[in-house]
Amino acid sequence: MSWTYHDRDRDTHHMSSVGAGVGRKVMGGERERASADPAALVARAIEAARSGDRHTMERMLAAGVPVEATSPRGDTLLMLAAYAGHAPVVRLLLSRGANADRRDPRGQTPLASAAFKGLVDVAEALLAGGASIDAVSAEGRTPLMMAAAFNRVTTVQWLLARGASAEARDDEGRRAIDIARAMKAADAAAALATE
């Protein structure tokens, strides 16, 4: 069983594609430079997602950066902010229409990313923004399974309290408790055993 997770912090800072009109929207009576390179604006938005700079993210969105802009590896702004643990930026992106369940190229959702890292505040923002608590990855793994695999007990308990299914099975037929036991995540397995 392989349980690795992509390190989004090492992704490069440029954009594979941008929407027309980036850099031309009026913001607060001022314009972002009309001559600004659209890819540079997206790169600034990507950095703002990673660093949690809500103010810069607001400016980049106002300048026309698409809320679903992606890094070269395919991570959305929402995925980057969720993975980095920046709940205020997550809430901003969701309020602007970001898809709470959009999978990255590896098949993970932002909620699975938050669960993997044990980021309950981010998970809470994602659920409030419409994320599915039992959305499955490409391998059929739920956010609860991700939290269990990495022994994120508080996150396991939080997800269960909000209705995550302890009985869901991945593509290999394993439940979260089975995964926790296989990964020697004893505390998570104990939390799941009470369900």
C-alpha positions as CSV (number, residue, x, y, z in Angstrom):
1,M,0.0,0.0,0.0
2,S,1.4,3.4,-1.0
3,W,0.6,6.5,1.0
4,T,2.4,9.4,-0.3
5,Y,1.2,12.9,-0.8
6,H,2.4,15.5,-3.2
7,D,4.4,18.5,-1.7
8,R,2.6,21.4,-3.2
9,D,5.1,23.8,-1.7
10,R,7.8,22.8,-4.2
11,D,5.7,23.6,-7.3
12,T,7.0,26.2,-9.6
13,H,5.5,29.7,-9.7
14,H,4.0,30.1,-13.1
15,M,0.7,29.4,-14.8
16,S,-0.1,27.0,-17.6
17,S,-3.1,29.0,-18.8
18,V,-5.0,32.2,-17.9
19,G,-8.3,33.7,-18.9
20,A,-8.6,36.6,-21.3
21,G,-8.8,39.9,-19.7
22,V,-6.5,39.2,-16.7
23,G,-5.0,42.4,-15.5
24,R,-7.6,44.7,-17.0
25,K,-10.4,44.8,-14.4
26,V,-10.9,47.9,-12.4
27,M,-10.1,47.5,-8.7
28,G,-10.9,50.2,-6.1
29,G,-10.7,53.0,-8.6
30,E,-7.3,51.9,-9.7
31,R,-6.2,49.5,-12.4
32,E,-3.7,46.7,-12.0
33,R,-1.3,47.6,-14.7
34,A,-3.0,46.9,-18.0
35,S,0.4,45.9,-19.4
36,A,0.9,43.4,-16.5
37,D,1.8,39.9,-17.7
38,P,-1.3,37.7,-17.1
39,A,0.9,34.8,-16.1
40,A,2.7,37.0,-13.6
41,L,-0.6,37.9,-12.0
42,V,-1.5,34.2,-11.7
43,A,1.9,33.5,-10.2
44,R,1.2,36.1,-7.6
45,A,-2.2,34.5,-6.9
46,I,-0.5,31.1,-6.5
47,E,2.0,32.6,-4.1
48,A,-0.8,34.3,-2.2
49,A,-2.7,30.9,-1.9
50,R,0.5,29.3,-0.6
51,S,1.4,32.0,1.9
52,G,-2.1,32.9,3.1
53,D,-2.0,36.5,1.8
54,R,-5.7,37.2,1.6
55,H,-5.2,40.8,0.6
56,T,-3.1,39.9,-2.4
57,M,-5.5,37.2,-3.4
58,E,-8.4,39.7,-3.3
59,R,-6.3,42.0,-5.6
60,M,-5.4,39.2,-8.0
61,L,-9.0,38.0,-8.3
62,A,-10.2,41.7,-8.8
63,A,-7.5,42.0,-11.5
64,G,-9.1,39.1,-13.3
65,V,-7.2,36.0,-12.2
66,P,-9.7,33.1,-12.6
67,V,-10.8,31.6,-9.3
68,E,-10.1,28.2,-10.8
69,A,-6.6,29.1,-12.0
70,T,-4.1,26.3,-11.6
71,S,-0.4,25.8,-11.0
72,P,1.6,24.0,-13.7
73,R,1.0,20.7,-11.8
74,G,-2.8,21.3,-11.8
75,D,-3.4,22.4,-8.3
76,T,-6.1,25.0,-8.0
77,L,-5.7,28.1,-5.8
78,L,-8.2,26.5,-3.4
79,M,-6.1,23.3,-3.2
80,L,-2.9,25.3,-2.6
81,A,-4.5,27.4,0.2
82,A,-6.2,24.3,1.8
83,Y,-2.9,22.3,1.7
84,A,-1.0,25.2,3.3
85,G,-3.6,25.6,6.0
86,H,-4.9,29.1,5.2
87,A,-8.6,29.0,6.1
88,P,-9.3,32.7,5.4
89,V,-8.0,32.4,1.8
90,V,-10.0,29.1,1.5
91,R,-13.2,31.0,2.6
92,L,-12.4,33.9,0.1
93,L,-12.0,31.5,-2.8
94,L,-15.1,29.6,-2.0
95,S,-17.1,32.9,-1.7
96,R,-15.9,33.7,-5.2
97,G,-17.1,30.4,-6.7
98,A,-14.2,28.0,-6.3
99,N,-15.3,24.4,-6.7
100,A,-14.9,22.8,-3.2
101,D,-14.7,19.3,-4.6
102,R,-12.4,19.8,-7.7
103,R,-9.8,17.1,-7.7
104,D,-6.1,17.7,-8.4
105,P,-4.3,15.7,-11.1
106,R,-3.6,13.0,-8.5
107,G,-7.3,12.6,-7.7
108,Q,-7.4,14.3,-4.3
109,T,-9.9,16.9,-3.2
110,P,-9.1,20.0,-1.0
111,L,-10.9,18.3,1.9
112,A,-8.7,15.2,1.6
113,S,-5.7,17.5,1.6
114,A,-6.9,19.2,4.8
115,A,-7.6,15.8,6.4
116,F,-4.2,14.5,5.4
117,K,-2.6,17.4,7.2
118,G,-5.0,17.5,10.2
119,L,-6.3,21.0,9.4
120,V,-9.7,21.1,11.0
121,D,-10.2,24.9,10.5
122,V,-9.6,24.4,6.8
123,A,-11.9,21.3,6.7
124,E,-14.6,23.3,8.4
125,A,-14.3,26.1,5.8
126,L,-14.5,23.6,3.0
127,L,-17.6,21.9,4.4
128,A,-19.2,25.3,4.9
129,G,-18.4,26.0,1.3
130,G,-20.1,22.9,-0.1
131,A,-17.4,20.2,0.0
132,S,-18.6,16.6,0.1
133,I,-17.5,15.0,3.3
134,D,-17.2,11.6,1.7
135,A,-15.8,12.7,-1.7
136,V,-13.5,9.9,-3.0
137,S,-10.0,10.1,-4.5
138,A,-8.9,8.3,-7.6
139,E,-8.3,5.3,-5.4
140,G,-11.6,5.5,-3.7
141,R,-10.1,7.0,-0.5
142,T,-12.3,9.5,1.5
143,P,-11.0,12.4,3.6
144,L,-11.7,10.2,6.7
145,M,-9.4,7.5,5.3
146,M,-6.6,10.1,4.7
147,A,-6.9,11.4,8.3
148,A,-6.9,7.9,9.7
149,A,-3.9,6.8,7.6
150,F,-1.8,9.7,9.0
151,N,-3.1,9.3,12.6
152,R,-4.9,12.7,12.6
153,V,-7.1,11.8,15.6
154,T,-8.7,15.2,16.1
155,T,-9.6,15.3,12.4
156,V,-10.9,11.8,12.4
157,Q,-13.2,12.6,15.3
158,W,-14.3,15.9,13.7
159,L,-15.1,14.2,10.4
160,L,-17.1,11.5,12.2
161,A,-19.0,14.0,14.2
162,R,-20.1,15.7,10.9
163,G,-21.3,12.5,9.3
164,A,-18.3,11.0,7.5
165,S,-18.9,7.4,6.8
166,A,-16.7,5.0,8.8
167,E,-18.0,2.2,6.6
168,A,-17.0,3.6,3.2
169,R,-14.5,1.3,1.4
170,D,-11.7,2.3,-0.9
171,D,-10.9,0.5,-4.2
172,E,-9.2,-2.3,-2.3
173,G,-12.2,-2.8,0.0
174,R,-10.6,-1.2,3.1
175,R,-12.5,1.0,5.6
176,A,-10.8,3.9,7.4
177,I,-10.1,1.6,10.5
178,D,-8.5,-1.0,8.3
179,I,-6.2,1.7,6.8
180,A,-5.4,3.1,10.2
181,R,-4.4,-0.4,11.4
182,A,-2.3,-1.1,8.3
183,M,-0.5,2.2,8.7
184,K,0.0,1.6,12.5
185,A,-2.0,4.7,13.3
186,A,-3.1,3.3,16.6
187,D,-4.8,6.4,18.0
188,A,-6.9,6.9,14.8
189,A,-7.8,3.2,14.8
190,A,-8.9,3.5,18.5
191,A,-11.1,6.5,17.6
192,L,-12.6,4.6,14.7
193,A,-13.2,1.4,16.8
194,T,-15.7,3.4,18.9
195,E,-17.9,4.0,15.9
